Amino acid sequence: CFADRDLVDRARLYAVHATTAIAATRRATTLRAAVDSRHVIGMAQGIAMERFGIDQQQSFDLLRRLSSTSNVKLRDVAVQVVETREFPLERED
């Protein structure tokens, strides 16, 4: 059965197409996650800018510092800020 060259070539072609489709799906998923992360970080920055009267760069620096000192991913810090409207430094007081 596998001696048939046509059959083997066709199987290889399907394998290449399947691999390409899986890679494209993974790439799209990664890009979507990156866009979602960027969006939530931007919302948290806006909350920080309004709350503390700081600019965009300062708000990002604040979130990055909170991420670093709490050993929590920046995106997760941003999600927490957006969901609770609180910053970890406010809750410790």
Disulfide bonds with the S-S distance in Angstrom:
none
